[in-house]
Amino acid sequence: MYLFPHAAPETQSSELAAHEGPGRVVGATTVLFHEGDSADTLYEVVTGVFRATKVFEDGRRQVVAFAYPGDIIGFGHGEAYRFDCDALTPAKVQVTARGDIGLAIRSRPELGERLLAMAAGEIASMHDLSVLLCRKSAMERIAGFLLSLAGRTGRLGNDLRVSLPMCRADIADHLGLTIETVSRNLTKLKLRGMIDLPSRGNFVIRDLQRLQKLAESETVVH
């Protein structure tokens, strides 16, 4: 529910990069597109992490999603992109012009399957997000978010170190929280022994079972 649906784990990125060829290398903070630009291109993430954001007229920002290796950015937008997208880390993408999608699918049938899976996954993701925002406490939201990032490694377990490439403000704007609430609840999870925070760009799962139980709960945790 927190990421683009049906994406490949990070552990598959080397295989994906080999399959896709050289692609286009971009630096951190590189903008792929802005909201309102012509949606004439699909971007398949080979390596790195991207952020999709929407800024409202009153200045509020919503982080729509984070894209990881295996995700496809720019699909299903219609004639114009519906949000901004930029790179959080150095990255590589495979670029396909919208007019060449049919040809790309004929040469790579798995691409068509992934696009269909994404379309179906977006429906489930919207349902999960509505539950998240309406029923989950701040700590439950953060626990689920951390587990979703851990899932991108292709494995789950105690003492698993996971990259946290987004800042606290990104997490807050994604989960509908304040920066202070995100920081406070990350500290609570650490004090309760569920995670560790060795550096700002990483976290470590210390008690996977309790973290999963918290993320799946629908009761407010004080």
N, C-alpha and C positions, 0 to 999 in steps of 0.2 A: 504493500500500500504506500510505501514511502518513496519508491523509486519507479523508474519507467518499468512497466510490467514485462515479465518473461525475458529478462536479460541473462546473459551468460555470467557465471562467477568469474572473479578476477583471475582465478587460476587458469582459465581458458584463454587469457589474453594473448599469450605467446603463440598458441595455435591459431587464434583468430588473426593475429598480425601476419603470420606466415601465409595464411590463406588469402588475405586481402591484398598482399603486396605492399608497396611503399606507402601509399596513402598520402595524406596531407598532414604535416607536422605543424602544430601550433603551440605557442607559449602560454603560460598561465596568464589569465586576464584577457586573452584573445576573444573577441566577440564573433560568434558564428553568424548571428543575425539579430535584428531588432524586431520588436512587435510592429506589425504593419508592413514589413518588407515582403516582397513577393515570395511566396512559398514555392520556389522553383527547384529546391535542392533537398535531398535526404542526406543525412550524415550518420554513418555507422561508426560507433565509437570502437576504436581498436585498442587504444591505451588511454589512460588518464580519466579524469572526472570532470563533468560539465554541470552547470547550474542553470536551470530554467526559472526565470523570474517575471513577475508582472507587477508593474507599479500603477496604482490607481490615481485618479485625478487629485485626491486629497493628500497624496504623498505616501500613503501606506504601501508597503511592499509585501507580496506573497511569493515565497519560494515554491514554485509549482512542483518541482521534482529535481532529483539529481540523477545524472546519466553516467553509467559505468560501462566498461568494455562489454560489448555484446548488445548494447541498447541502440536503437535507431531514433534519431532526433529529426523532427520536421515532418513526421508522418501524421496524416489526418488533420492538417491545419486548414484545409480549404485553399482559397486563392492567396491568402496572406497569413504570415506567422502570427500566432495568438499571444506570444510572449517573447521576451528577450532570452538569449542563450549565450553564455560565456564559459570559458574554461577556468576551472579552479586550480588545475595543475597543468604542467606540460603534458601534451596529449597528441594523439594521432587519430585522424578520422579518414574513413573511406567516403568519398563524395560521389553521389549519383544524381545527375540532373533528373528532374521530375519527368521530362519527356523520354528519358531513357530507362524508366523503371520497368516497362514491359520487356525490353531487351535484356535487362539485368536479371529479371526473374526467369526468363527462358534459359539463360546461360547458368543461372544459379537457382535451381528450384527451391533450395532451402530458404532463400531470401523471401519468397512468396509465403512460405509457411510461417516465417517469423513475423511478417507483416500481419497475417491473419491472427496469429497468436496475440500480437500487440493489441489489435482491435478488440478482441474478446477480453483481454486482460484489463483494458482501460475501464470497462464496465465494472468489473469486480473491484478494481482499485478505487473507483468513485464511491462504491458502496462501503468499502472498508474505511475510507477517509471520513465519510459521514458519521460512522460509528465512532471513529477516533475523536472527532471534534465535539460530538454531542455527549458521549458517555464516558470517555476516559479522563482520568486525572492527569495532571502534569507529569507526575512520576511514571505513570503507566505509558504515557505517550513517549517519553524519553527512553524508557526501557525497550519498547517496541522498536523505536528508531535505531537504537544501538544494535539490537538483534538483527535488524534488516541489513545493516552495514556488515555485521559479522557474517551473515549469510552469503555476502558477495565473495567471500574467500573460498566458498565451496565446502566449508567444513565448520562445525561448531564444537566447542569444547572448553573446558576450564583452562586458564592460563593462555588463552588465545589472544595475541596482540593484533589489534585491528587499526588500520589507518583511519584518521578522522580529518579529512582534508578541508571540511567546511568549518567556518568560524561559528561562535555561539550565536551571533546575530542571524546567520543563515538557518541554523537549527530552529531558533525562535520563530522566524518568519515562515518556516515550513510547517511547524506544529501548532501555530496559533498561540504562542506564548511570548513572554517578555524575555530579554536577555538575562535579567536577574533571576527569573524563575528557572531558566535552563541551567544556569551556573549553580544555583542553590540545590537543585535536585540532582545534578551530577555529583555534587559533594555528598548529598545524602546517600546516594547509591554506593559511593566509595566508603563512607563511614559504616554502612550496613554490610560491607564485605562482598557486594555483588560485582563491583568493578574496581579497577585501579586506574589512575590517571598519571602515568609516568611522565608524559609530556603533553603539550597542547595539541600536538598533531596525532596522538594515538590514545587508545584506551585498551585495557586488558580485562577480559572476562574472568572473574574469580569464582563466581557461583552461578553457573549456567542455569541450573534447575530453578533457583529462586528468581533469577532474572526473567526466565520464560514464564513462570507462574504469575509474576507481577504484570508482565506485558499482556497476558491473556485475561487478566481480571477486568471486570466491569464495575468494580466497587471502588470508591474513592479511598486512597491510601493517605493517611495523615502523617 
